[in-house]
């Protein structure tokens, strides 16, 4: 049995888009079915949104922009504030830099964008555009709020509203050399592969993008040899047209065949039948 967000028993709730080289600070929860934790980027217990501005309306004064930041000094975006737009700002798709930590909110991107996928050592990333529209519209139709080839990802309790590139996990067609194609909400989007020496099929995982490209962080019970006590396990994707699954697993459809977007009909995952 399948659903529009993945095979039963495996969480497909969003991907990471991390700002660190490890998976311990920000990332996507990979909780098993029936116990999905947080969506995309987690907010610590007790956290809440304390907004000084409206990120959708961009209602800061002239020369400023409304952006996400961590107002508690932590590692997760949890609020919005106005920050100055730097002279000669970087545009969407261009390299950018942050002042302080990646979650401090001050960066070199223009209004309507934020510095994303920041390297913790160099503090360099790339400018990603914010969704255009409103929460209701972009939740209902994420493709309508972003340029072609990207979709609106609303995460961290609606603190982050980012236009992230769509992709196919079988093709691994992300442009970034260190990016992988991971499940995000009802689709697939590009994010940094932060697996390091781990991330192979069968390895334990906590966040979806700590698995090597071609796999995602799913339920340990879904794949042979996974640690049943782990938060998740790297499970491989497969082609329904030419399945190549090992260890007695079978290729099951990721999407309900009655509710699948064109071009994604062939996506499956290798799971215990």
Backbone bond lengths (Angstrom), bond angles and torsions (degrees), N, CA, C in turn:
res aa  C-N    CA-C-N  psi(-1)  N-CA   C-N-CA  omega(-1)  CA-C   N-CA-C  phi
1 X - - - 1.475 - - 1.515 109.17 -
2 X 1.322 117.22 135.95 1.461 120.86 179.98 1.506 111.06 -124.70
3 X 1.303 114.47 168.28 1.457 121.24 176.24 1.506 108.23 -134.28
4 X 1.321 116.93 177.19 1.458 119.72 -178.72 1.519 111.93 -75.75
5 X 1.292 118.01 -6.06 1.455 120.04 179.64 1.516 112.00 -121.87
6 X 1.304 118.48 20.41 1.450 119.54 173.80 1.507 113.29 125.67
7 X 1.311 115.24 173.18 1.452 121.44 -179.89 1.512 110.67 -69.62
8 X 1.326 116.88 139.27 1.454 120.89 178.86 1.516 110.62 -52.89
9 X 1.314 115.88 140.38 1.449 120.55 178.31 1.502 113.59 94.11
10 X 1.340 117.78 -4.97 1.452 120.49 178.92 1.510 109.86 -128.41
11 X 1.301 115.65 136.30 1.449 120.04 179.59 1.510 110.32 -81.86
12 X 1.320 116.88 130.49 1.455 120.42 174.61 1.515 110.55 -118.09
13 X 1.326 115.59 22.99 1.450 118.92 -176.99 1.510 111.12 -73.91
14 X 1.292 116.42 93.44 1.437 125.34 167.84 1.507 116.22 60.17
15 X 1.316 112.04 167.11 1.441 120.77 -176.28 1.499 109.98 -116.88
16 X 1.309 116.98 -179.36 1.447 118.34 -169.16 1.504 115.01 -86.52
17 X 1.293 121.09 -68.90 1.457 119.71 -170.74 1.502 108.66 68.23
18 X 1.324 117.63 52.73 1.446 121.80 -169.95 1.513 112.68 -77.26
19 X 1.309 115.26 165.63 1.449 121.09 176.90 1.514 111.07 -116.23
20 X 1.307 117.98 6.64 1.452 120.67 178.56 1.503 109.29 -130.07
21 X 1.324 116.71 166.83 1.445 120.60 -178.83 1.514 111.57 -84.22
22 X 1.313 117.76 -1.87 1.452 121.55 176.08 1.507 108.95 -118.62
23 X 1.318 116.12 175.06 1.459 120.13 -177.10 1.524 111.68 -104.44
24 X 1.315 117.84 12.04 1.451 118.55 -169.71 1.517 114.02 -90.84
25 X 1.330 118.75 -13.83 1.456 117.96 -175.19 1.513 112.51 -102.74
26 X 1.309 117.07 -52.97 1.457 119.45 178.91 1.504 108.55 -134.00
27 X 1.312 115.56 151.13 1.445 118.81 -179.64 1.497 111.25 162.74
28 X 1.302 116.60 -173.06 1.445 121.67 -177.11 1.501 110.66 -97.67
29 X 1.316 115.66 134.05 1.455 119.49 175.06 1.510 110.04 -69.82
30 X 1.308 116.68 136.39 1.459 120.27 178.53 1.509 111.03 -114.67
31 X 1.314 117.42 36.95 1.460 121.15 -179.09 1.513 111.39 -57.64
32 X 1.326 116.08 150.17 1.448 121.05 -178.93 1.517 110.43 -70.84
33 X 1.333 114.93 168.05 1.452 119.53 -178.88 1.513 110.25 -58.99
34 X 1.317 114.98 143.07 1.450 120.76 -179.33 1.513 112.50 87.67
35 X 1.335 117.57 -9.04 1.455 119.71 -179.50 1.509 109.78 -148.30
36 X 1.307 115.99 56.81 1.449 120.53 178.99 1.515 108.54 -74.05
37 X 1.319 116.22 126.71 1.457 121.09 -175.13 1.506 111.73 -76.23
38 X 1.333 116.69 -99.94 1.455 119.74 179.66 1.512 108.42 -113.91
39 X 1.304 116.29 163.31 1.447 121.00 -176.84 1.517 110.40 -96.94
40 X 1.330 116.14 119.11 1.459 123.75 173.61 1.515 112.97 71.88
41 X 1.308 119.96 -84.89 1.454 121.93 179.52 1.517 108.79 -116.39
42 X 1.315 115.89 127.62 1.453 120.15 -168.41 1.527 112.64 -83.51
43 X 1.313 115.65 144.91 1.453 123.17 173.88 1.517 107.72 -102.97
44 X 1.335 118.58 126.51 1.458 119.52 -179.09 1.519 111.96 -58.93
45 X 1.341 115.70 154.69 1.459 120.22 177.62 1.523 110.11 -54.75
46 X 1.312 115.48 135.20 1.452 119.84 -179.85 1.514 112.87 89.77
47 X 1.349 116.91 -8.81 1.447 120.16 -179.60 1.511 111.06 -75.80
48 X 1.300 116.61 157.99 1.450 120.37 178.94 1.505 109.60 -159.02
49 X 1.297 116.22 168.36 1.450 120.80 -178.75 1.523 109.48 -92.15
50 X 1.319 115.61 118.98 1.460 121.44 175.14 1.520 106.73 -120.38
51 X 1.321 116.29 94.60 1.454 121.15 -171.34 1.518 112.28 -92.53
52 X 1.321 114.62 133.20 1.460 120.93 171.87 1.523 110.65 -96.07
53 X 1.337 117.26 -6.99 1.460 121.25 -179.08 1.528 108.93 -157.81
54 X 1.314 116.68 172.55 1.456 123.57 -179.79 1.523 108.29 -105.35
55 X 1.341 117.04 110.29 1.460 120.01 -175.40 1.519 111.79 -67.39
56 X 1.340 117.75 -25.01 1.455 120.20 176.78 1.524 110.87 -75.10
57 X 1.317 116.66 -43.85 1.469 121.03 -176.32 1.517 112.37 -83.39
58 X 1.344 117.76 -18.87 1.469 121.75 -176.43 1.533 110.08 49.90
59 X 1.332 114.29 60.03 1.467 121.02 -172.80 1.528 113.93 -97.12
60 X 1.309 116.92 27.11 1.467 119.65 174.82 1.519 109.64 -76.80
61 X 1.308 116.69 168.78 1.463 120.97 179.72 1.524 110.27 -69.69
62 X 1.325 116.48 165.59 1.460 122.43 -179.74 1.528 110.46 -54.76
63 X 1.319 115.35 133.83 1.463 120.13 179.90 1.515 114.07 88.26
64 X 1.354 117.00 3.26 1.461 120.79 178.48 1.534 109.54 -125.40
65 X 1.315 115.11 165.25 1.463 120.96 175.66 1.518 108.86 -135.92
66 X 1.326 115.14 153.73 1.461 121.48 177.18 1.517 107.79 -93.71
67 X 1.324 116.55 125.37 1.456 120.37 -175.38 1.516 111.07 -142.29
68 X 1.332 115.85 165.94 1.466 121.94 179.60 1.523 110.56 -81.96
69 X 1.338 115.89 148.27 1.457 120.30 174.77 1.528 109.16 -158.33
70 X 1.326 116.63 172.37 1.461 122.50 176.42 1.524 107.64 -102.99
71 X 1.324 116.43 106.39 1.464 119.58 -174.05 1.519 113.52 -82.11
72 X 1.345 116.01 -2.04 1.460 119.33 -179.11 1.520 112.74 -110.35
73 X 1.333 116.65 9.72 1.444 120.04 -179.35 1.519 113.67 77.16
74 X 1.341 117.39 7.09 1.449 121.58 -178.39 1.513 112.18 -86.23
75 X 1.334 115.40 -161.90 1.461 121.11 -175.14 1.523 112.95 -109.37
76 X 1.331 118.07 10.70 1.460 121.34 -178.62 1.520 110.23 -126.31
77 X 1.343 115.83 134.26 1.456 120.29 175.47 1.530 109.32 -62.27
78 X 1.329 116.59 131.35 1.470 118.35 -178.44 1.523 113.09 -143.54
79 X 1.334 118.53 8.03 1.468 120.31 -177.43 1.521 109.55 -162.10
80 X 1.327 115.23 172.80 1.468 122.05 175.86 1.527 109.64 -121.15
81 X 1.317 115.52 146.99 1.463 120.00 174.79 1.522 109.64 -151.53
82 X 1.327 115.17 163.28 1.458 121.42 176.71 1.528 109.43 -87.14
83 X 1.316 116.04 133.74 1.460 121.70 175.82 1.526 108.38 -133.21
84 X 1.334 117.96 152.44 1.467 119.83 178.83 1.526 111.79 -65.67
85 X 1.316 116.76 141.97 1.455 122.05 170.35 1.519 107.30 -83.33
86 X 1.313 117.65 125.01 1.465 121.30 -174.84 1.523 110.32 -69.03
87 X 1.325 118.68 154.91 1.472 121.31 173.62 1.530 110.56 -60.19
88 X 1.311 117.35 140.88 1.456 123.07 -179.54 1.527 110.76 50.02
89 X 1.328 117.37 61.03 1.478 121.29 -174.93 1.528 112.06 -69.66
90 X 1.335 115.37 158.97 1.460 121.84 176.72 1.528 109.85 -79.98
91 X 1.318 115.43 144.19 1.461 121.75 -178.52 1.523 110.83 -93.70
92 X 1.334 115.10 168.27 1.466 120.84 178.38 1.525 109.73 -56.36
93 X 1.325 115.77 131.39 1.454 121.66 -179.35 1.512 114.30 92.71
94 X 1.320 117.06 -12.85 1.460 120.50 179.67 1.524 110.94 -91.39
95 X 1.342 117.03 154.63 1.464 119.71 174.58 1.522 110.29 -61.06
96 X 1.328 115.89 151.56 1.455 121.23 -177.68 1.521 109.44 -144.75
97 X 1.310 115.37 171.71 1.462 121.06 177.74 1.518 108.87 -136.05
98 X 1.338 115.70 156.88 1.458 120.78 177.83 1.518 109.20 -115.60
99 X 1.320 115.01 154.44 1.459 121.54 175.59 1.523 107.80 -101.73
100 X 1.314 116.44 117.59 1.456 119.90 -174.54 1.517 109.50 82.46
101 X 1.322 117.01 -138.63 1.466 120.48 -178.97 1.520 110.62 -83.25
102 X 1.348 115.13 168.46 1.459 120.39 -179.36 1.513 112.37 -67.93
103 X 1.334 117.87 -17.64 1.463 120.84 -178.18 1.525 112.12 -108.04
104 X 1.330 116.77 15.29 1.466 120.11 179.89 1.518 112.39 -78.97
105 X 1.346 116.25 -20.69 1.460 120.06 176.04 1.513 115.13 96.55
106 X 1.319 118.80 -19.68 1.464 121.52 -178.90 1.521 109.41 -93.26
107 X 1.336 116.29 120.42 1.460 120.18 179.60 1.514 110.07 -147.01
108 X 1.324 114.94 -179.29 1.470 120.31 -174.92 1.522 112.87 -96.17
109 X 1.334 118.01 7.86 1.463 120.56 -178.62 1.528 111.67 -81.00
110 X 1.304 114.86 155.34 1.458 122.01 -179.36 1.529 110.33 -71.90
111 X 1.316 115.82 170.29 1.458 121.92 174.61 1.520 109.27 -58.85
112 X 1.335 115.84 137.79 1.451 120.08 -177.62 1.509 113.57 86.44
113 X 1.328 117.29 11.46 1.465 121.40 178.92 1.517 108.99 -147.02
114 X 1.340 116.34 162.50 1.453 121.00 175.04 1.519 109.28 -143.45
115 X 1.321 116.07 155.25 1.459 121.66 -178.97 1.527 108.73 -78.31
116 X 1.316 116.55 123.64 1.460 123.04 -170.65 1.520 110.62 -125.19
117 X 1.318 115.78 156.75 1.461 121.93 177.57 1.529 110.11 57.65
118 X 1.317 115.69 49.92 1.465 122.26 -173.43 1.525 111.28 -80.77
119 X 1.315 116.54 131.92 1.461 121.94 174.92 1.526 108.22 -73.98
120 X 1.335 119.04 127.08 1.463 120.50 -174.84 1.525 113.93 -67.21
121 X 1.333 117.37 -21.49 1.458 120.02 -178.75 1.523 111.63 -89.97
122 X 1.346 116.50 -48.36 1.462 119.33 -178.36 1.527 112.21 -84.93
123 X 1.341 116.52 -19.97 1.472 123.53 -176.00 1.529 111.58 61.09
124 X 1.330 115.08 32.06 1.457 121.80 177.68 1.519 109.74 -111.67
125 X 1.324 115.80 144.48 1.450 121.56 179.00 1.511 109.99 -148.81
126 X 1.327 116.57 -150.95 1.452 122.21 178.30 1.525 108.70 -135.21
127 X 1.324 116.76 141.96 1.460 120.64 179.86 1.530 110.46 -73.84
128 X 1.323 115.39 125.76 1.459 122.37 177.54 1.519 108.34 -115.81
129 X 1.319 116.44 135.79 1.450 120.43 -177.73 1.519 112.91 -74.72
130 X 1.335 115.30 152.02 1.461 120.95 174.71 1.523 109.70 -87.71
131 X 1.314 115.75 152.54 1.455 120.87 178.45 1.525 110.21 -63.38
132 X 1.317 115.80 144.38 1.454 122.13 179.32 1.524 109.37 -111.60
133 X 1.325 116.16 126.54 1.457 120.56 -178.38 1.512 109.21 137.18
134 X 1.313 117.41 -133.32 1.459 120.63 176.41 1.525 108.73 -143.81
135 X 1.317 115.64 170.86 1.457 121.71 -173.77 1.519 112.13 -58.95
136 X 1.337 116.83 -44.35 1.462 120.42 -177.43 1.525 110.51 -64.71
137 X 1.340 116.23 -49.47 1.460 120.28 -178.18 1.525 111.49 -61.01
138 X 1.341 116.39 -46.56 1.463 120.09 -173.31 1.515 112.24 -75.45
139 X 1.320 117.42 -22.81 1.454 119.93 172.93 1.515 110.36 -74.04
140 X 1.326 115.69 -40.55 1.468 120.60 -178.76 1.524 111.31 -72.32
141 X 1.320 117.51 -40.74 1.461 121.18 -176.90 1.528 108.89 -139.56
142 X 1.341 117.87 82.27 1.470 120.76 -175.36 1.519 113.98 -62.68
143 X 1.334 117.26 -23.25 1.463 119.74 -179.05 1.523 111.79 -72.69
144 X 1.338 116.95 -25.09 1.463 120.17 -176.26 1.519 112.70 -76.73
145 X 1.312 117.68 -11.67 1.466 121.10 -173.24 1.518 113.67 -103.22
146 X 1.340 116.82 3.50 1.458 121.23 -175.88 1.523 110.10 -138.72
147 X 1.332 117.30 163.96 1.469 120.82 176.78 1.527 110.99 -63.64
148 X 1.341 117.29 160.12 1.467 120.45 178.53 1.531 111.62 -54.34
149 X 1.329 115.30 139.84 1.456 120.16 -179.59 1.506 114.06 90.55
150 X 1.319 117.15 -0.30 1.464 120.39 178.12 1.522 109.03 -139.58
151 X 1.317 115.29 163.75 1.462 121.13 -178.90 1.513 109.19 -138.94
152 X 1.316 116.30 155.13 1.461 121.94 -178.01 1.526 110.01 -78.51
153 X 1.312 116.35 121.82 1.456 122.40 174.78 1.523 108.21 -109.09
154 X 1.313 116.70 114.55 1.464 122.99 -179.48 1.520 106.93 -103.33
155 X 1.326 116.97 121.79 1.458 119.43 -170.11 1.514 110.82 -148.67
156 X 1.343 114.70 179.29 1.461 121.82 -179.70 1.524 110.57 51.02
157 X 1.334 115.42 53.83 1.462 121.73 -179.33 1.525 111.50 55.20
158 X 1.332 115.77 40.52 1.470 124.47 177.67 1.519 113.30 71.24
159 X 1.329 118.39 13.33 1.466 120.52 175.79 1.521 110.06 -72.60
160 X 1.328 117.20 -41.55 1.459 121.74 179.71 1.517 110.33 -98.28
161 X 1.336 115.81 130.68 1.468 121.53 175.87 1.528 106.80 -132.02
162 X 1.316 116.94 90.58 1.455 121.72 -168.58 1.519 112.13 -117.49
163 X 1.327 115.69 142.04 1.458 122.23 172.26 1.526 108.03 -90.75
164 X 1.319 116.36 103.30 1.457 121.64 -177.79 1.517 110.24 -110.63
165 X 1.323 115.77 145.32 1.453 121.41 -174.55 1.514 113.19 -67.73
166 X 1.323 116.25 137.48 1.459 120.73 176.68 1.525 109.65 -84.80
167 X 1.337 116.22 160.18 1.457 120.04 -175.56 1.522 109.04 -159.58
168 X 1.328 115.98 177.82 1.459 122.62 177.77 1.527 108.10 -120.68
169 X 1.337 119.11 121.82 1.463 120.16 -175.97 1.517 113.97 -66.75
170 X 1.338 118.23 -19.40 1.455 120.81 176.48 1.525 111.42 -80.27
171 X 1.323 115.96 -32.06 1.462 120.69 179.90 1.521 112.10 -89.58
172 X 1.355 116.58 -24.77 1.470 120.93 -175.14 1.531 109.42 48.12
173 X 1.327 114.65 58.60 1.453 121.77 -171.58 1.525 113.78 -98.93
174 X 1.322 117.38 30.10 1.466 120.51 175.59 1.534 109.77 -73.79
175 X 1.317 116.23 148.26 1.457 120.35 -177.00 1.522 112.42 -77.57
176 X 1.324 117.65 -35.35 1.460 120.18 -177.40 1.517 111.51 -68.04
177 X 1.334 118.74 132.74 1.463 121.16 -177.54 1.521 113.63 -64.19
178 X 1.327 117.63 -21.03 1.457 121.39 -179.95 1.524 111.77 -109.79
179 X 1.342 116.83 14.44 1.454 121.31 -178.98 1.519 111.27 -95.36
180 X 1.317 115.24 153.68 1.453 122.37 172.23 1.507 109.44 -127.10
181 X 1.326 116.63 163.24 1.457 122.14 179.25 1.525 108.21 -100.08
182 X 1.319 116.85 117.50 1.458 122.01 -172.84 1.534 110.59 -127.42
183 X 1.335 117.37 155.88 1.473 120.25 179.85 1.515 111.98 -72.50
184 X 1.325 115.45 131.11 1.455 122.69 177.91 1.514 108.03 -133.98
185 X 1.342 115.69 115.50 1.452 120.64 -177.69 1.538 109.45 52.62
186 X 1.332 118.51 -120.21 1.457 121.07 -177.43 1.524 112.66 -96.41
187 X 1.329 117.63 6.21 1.454 120.33 -178.12 1.516 111.98 -134.43
188 X 1.335 115.46 -157.82 1.448 122.11 179.25 1.521 108.85 -133.38
189 X 1.319 115.68 137.48 1.456 120.41 -178.19 1.520 110.78 -138.60
190 X 1.325 115.19 160.29 1.459 121.96 -178.05 1.525 110.46 -84.04
191 X 1.311 115.40 138.55 1.459 121.90 175.49 1.520 108.22 -152.67
192 X 1.314 115.98 160.49 1.458 120.31 -178.52 1.524 111.04 -64.83
193 X 1.313 115.28 135.85 1.456 120.92 172.31 1.526 107.55 -81.72
194 X 1.334 116.49 109.58 1.463 120.76 -178.11 1.529 110.67 -111.04
195 X 1.335 116.22 30.90 1.458 120.40 -176.20 1.518 113.45 -71.81
196 X 1.333 117.13 -27.99 1.452 119.27 -178.48 1.516 111.48 62.20
197 X 1.335 116.20 -130.35 1.466 120.81 179.96 1.518 112.21 -79.89
198 X 1.314 117.54 -9.82 1.464 121.81 178.36 1.529 108.74 -101.65
199 X 1.332 116.33 -167.70 1.456 120.69 174.45 1.503 115.35 100.39
200 X 1.339 118.11 -1.88 1.460 119.40 177.33 1.528 110.11 -70.89
201 X 1.318 116.29 158.62 1.458 120.80 177.19 1.528 109.53 -55.14
202 X 1.319 115.30 129.24 1.455 121.15 -178.35 1.512 114.50 94.09
203 X 1.346 117.71 -12.16 1.460 120.32 177.92 1.517 110.61 -73.80
204 X 1.333 117.71 148.60 1.467 119.70 175.27 1.517 110.59 -68.58
205 X 1.319 117.10 153.04 1.461 121.69 -179.13 1.519 108.90 -152.02
206 X 1.320 114.16 162.25 1.459 120.06 175.94 1.508 111.16 -122.55
207 X 1.327 116.61 -32.16 1.458 122.02 179.76 1.519 108.87 -122.06
208 X 1.307 117.48 150.26 1.453 121.29 -171.85 1.517 112.21 -61.87
209 X 1.337 118.86 -38.60 1.455 118.79 -175.97 1.520 113.55 -90.94
210 X 1.333 116.87 23.07 1.459 119.52 166.19 1.526 109.81 -99.59
211 X 1.322 116.72 10.35 1.460 122.14 170.94 1.526 108.65 -100.58
212 X 1.334 116.36 148.33 1.455 120.11 177.81 1.524 110.09 -60.60
213 X 1.344 117.89 150.79 1.462 120.14 174.75 1.529 110.34 -52.98
214 X 1.328 115.22 135.61 1.448 120.70 -174.68 1.509 113.05 103.19
215 X 1.336 115.78 -4.72 1.462 121.14 177.62 1.514 108.87 -140.11
216 X 1.323 116.14 164.96 1.461 120.49 176.21 1.519 108.02 -141.03
217 X 1.328 116.10 165.78 1.455 121.04 -176.04 1.523 109.50 -85.85
218 X 1.331 116.64 105.96 1.446 121.89 -176.37 1.515 112.77 -118.10
219 X 1.296 115.84 -168.11 1.455 123.08 -178.76 1.530 109.52 -70.96
220 X 1.346 119.07 128.23 1.467 120.38 178.44 1.523 113.95 -57.67
221 X 1.329 116.73 -25.91 1.459 119.77 -179.82 1.528 112.75 -73.82
222 X 1.328 116.70 -10.42 1.456 120.03 -175.36 1.517 113.54 -85.30
223 X 1.355 117.25 -15.45 1.461 119.25 -173.47 1.522 110.29 -135.66
224 X 1.343 118.28 137.51 1.467 121.10 -176.88 1.526 112.80 -63.11
225 X 1.317 115.93 143.49 1.455 121.29 174.47 1.507 115.06 83.52
226 X 1.324 118.48 -2.38 1.458 120.85 179.87 1.527 109.96 -76.21
227 X 1.310 115.03 148.89 1.462 121.18 177.47 1.527 108.66 -69.99
228 X 1.324 118.74 115.32 1.473 119.70 -177.17 1.517 113.32 -66.31
229 X 1.327 117.55 -16.51 1.463 120.90 -179.86 1.523 112.71 -93.27
230 X 1.327 117.26 -3.98 1.459 120.97 -179.81 1.522 110.46 -75.65
231 X 1.331 115.75 156.17 1.465 120.41 177.19 1.521 111.01 -64.93
232 X 1.326 116.77 -32.92 1.456 121.48 179.97 1.511 109.65 -162.06
233 X 1.313 116.30 176.94 1.461 122.11 -178.93 1.525 108.25 -145.69
234 X 1.320 116.86 141.19 1.458 120.88 -179.08 1.529 110.02 -73.89
235 X 1.314 115.44 116.52 1.464 123.94 -175.42 1.531 108.23 -113.06
236 X 1.339 118.71 134.45 1.468 119.84 -175.27 1.525 113.52 -83.84
237 X 1.332 114.53 147.48 1.461 120.78 168.84 1.524 109.05 -79.29
238 X 1.315 117.24 163.36 1.458 121.88 177.92 1.526 109.26 -150.82
239 X 1.312 115.34 162.92 1.461 121.88 177.32 1.519 109.36 -94.52
240 X 1.318 116.80 125.42 1.456 120.26 178.72 1.527 111.38 -64.74
241 X 1.339 115.92 -29.25 1.463 119.67 -178.88 1.521 111.56 -76.60
242 X 1.325 116.96 -31.08 1.465 120.87 -179.43 1.524 108.82 -139.72
243 X 1.328 117.25 69.13 1.466 120.13 -174.77 1.522 112.02 -64.58
244 X 1.322 115.34 139.50 1.461 121.51 177.81 1.522 107.46 -138.88
245 X 1.311 116.17 74.11 1.454 121.59 -177.58 1.524 109.81 -106.38
246 X 1.324 115.61 147.50 1.462 121.17 -176.51 1.523 110.79 -114.70
247 X 1.326 115.20 175.77 1.468 123.62 172.29 1.526 113.14 57.57
248 X 1.322 116.60 33.76 1.450 120.07 177.03 1.509 115.26 75.80
249 X 1.330 117.70 14.86 1.465 120.48 178.10 1.527 110.08 -90.69
250 X 1.315 115.72 163.63 1.455 122.09 178.27 1.518 110.01 -124.91
251 X 1.314 116.23 153.15 1.470 122.08 -179.37 1.524 108.77 -85.67
252 X 1.328 115.64 110.61 1.462 121.88 179.38 1.525 109.83 -106.84
253 X 1.318 116.51 144.06 1.466 121.52 -177.42 1.523 111.28 -62.25
254 X 1.317 116.18 137.31 1.458 121.61 176.75 1.517 110.73 -74.75
255 X 1.326 116.21 -42.11 1.466 121.32 -178.42 1.518 111.39 -103.72
256 X 1.311 114.96 153.06 1.451 121.07 166.60 1.534 107.27 -63.54
257 X 1.321 119.23 126.88 1.465 120.67 -177.57 1.525 113.79 -60.04
258 X 1.328 116.90 -18.30 1.463 119.85 177.89 1.522 111.93 -89.41
259 X 1.324 116.91 -2.92 1.469 119.59 -176.45 1.517 109.17 -145.04
260 X 1.324 116.41 63.65 1.454 121.14 -178.26 1.518 108.97 -132.57
261 X 1.332 116.18 137.23 1.453 120.95 -179.94 1.524 110.48 -73.70
262 X 1.326 117.66 149.08 1.468 120.56 177.77 1.530 111.18 -56.16
263 X 1.305 116.14 136.82 1.454 121.51 179.97 1.512 114.03 94.12
264 X 1.341 117.05 -9.47 1.460 120.46 -177.88 1.545 111.99 -116.48
265 X 1.327 116.45 12.20 1.460 120.46 -175.62 1.533 112.63 -66.83
266 X 1.314 117.25 -22.38 1.463 121.23 -171.85 1.538 112.91 -92.68
267 X 1.327 117.86 -2.61 1.466 119.98 -173.79 1.523 111.08 -76.84
268 X 1.319 115.44 127.40 1.449 121.27 175.62 1.519 110.53 -138.58
269 X 1.329 116.13 175.73 1.446 121.69 176.12 1.528 108.93 -134.43
270 X 1.323 115.59 146.08 1.466 121.27 -179.93 1.524 108.35 -85.03
271 X 1.310 116.86 115.83 1.466 121.40 -178.42 1.521 110.28 -138.47
272 X 1.317 114.39 162.41 1.454 120.17 175.64 1.523 109.29 -65.13
273 X 1.335 118.75 127.46 1.472 119.18 -177.14 1.519 111.53 -69.74
